[in-house]
Amino acid sequence: MIDAVRAQFNDRGGLPVFGQINRLRRRRNETEYPSPTTPGVTTEEAIQALAVARDAIDGAKRLIDTGRLGPFA
């Protein structure tokens, strides 16, 4: 699903944040299922993740407001 959203909307309508979501998902997976060498999450990394999450919410709202999506697009 992430690939589909990124392919459709990453470079259109100013919504590049959708390209960053997969990175967050991979990092979350690393921390939930760590290997012995997986580094812990830093404060800076957490702050950046929160910023991406806020941008993703704002981007989704902007995308909905464009009318380019139907209820089941």
C-alpha positions in Angstrom: 0.0 0.0 0.0 2.8 2.4 0.8 4.4 1.9 -2.6 1.0 2.6 -4.3 0.5 5.8 -2.4 4.1 6.9 -3.0 3.8 6.1 -6.7 0.6 8.0 -7.1 1.1 11.0 -4.9 4.7 11.4 -3.9 5.6 14.0 -6.6 2.1 15.4 -7.2 0.4 18.1 -5.2 3.3 18.7 -2.8 2.9 15.5 -0.9 6.5 14.1 -0.7 5.9 13.0 2.9 4.3 9.8 1.7 7.7 8.8 0.5 9.0 9.0 4.1 6.4 6.7 5.7 8.1 3.5 4.6 11.3 4.5 6.3 9.4 5.0 9.6 7.7 1.6 9.2 11.0 -0.2 8.6 12.6 1.6 11.6 9.7 0.7 13.9 10.0 -2.9 12.8 13.7 -2.9 13.6 13.0 -1.6 17.1 10.1 -4.0 17.8 12.1 -7.0 16.6 15.7 -6.0 17.3 18.9 -7.9 16.6 21.7 -7.7 19.1 23.3 -4.9 17.0 20.1 -2.8 16.5 20.7 0.7 17.9 18.2 2.2 20.2 16.0 5.0 19.2 17.5 8.5 19.8 15.6 11.5 21.0 16.4 13.2 17.7 15.1 10.2 15.7 11.8 10.3 17.7 11.4 14.0 17.1 11.9 13.5 13.4 9.4 10.6 13.3 6.8 12.8 15.0 7.4 15.5 12.4 7.0 13.0 9.6 3.8 11.7 11.2 2.4 15.3 11.5 3.3 16.0 7.9 1.7 12.7 6.8 -1.6 13.7 8.5 -1.5 17.2 7.0 -0.7 15.7 3.6 -3.6 13.2 3.8 -5.9 16.1 4.7 -4.7 18.1 1.7 -5.0 15.1 -0.6 -8.6 14.6 0.6 -9.4 18.3 0.1 -8.2 18.1 -3.5 -11.2 15.9 -4.4 -8.8 13.6 -6.3 -10.0 10.7 -4.2 -13.4 9.1 -4.0 -14.6 7.3 -0.9 -13.0 4.1 -2.0 -10.1 5.3 -4.3 
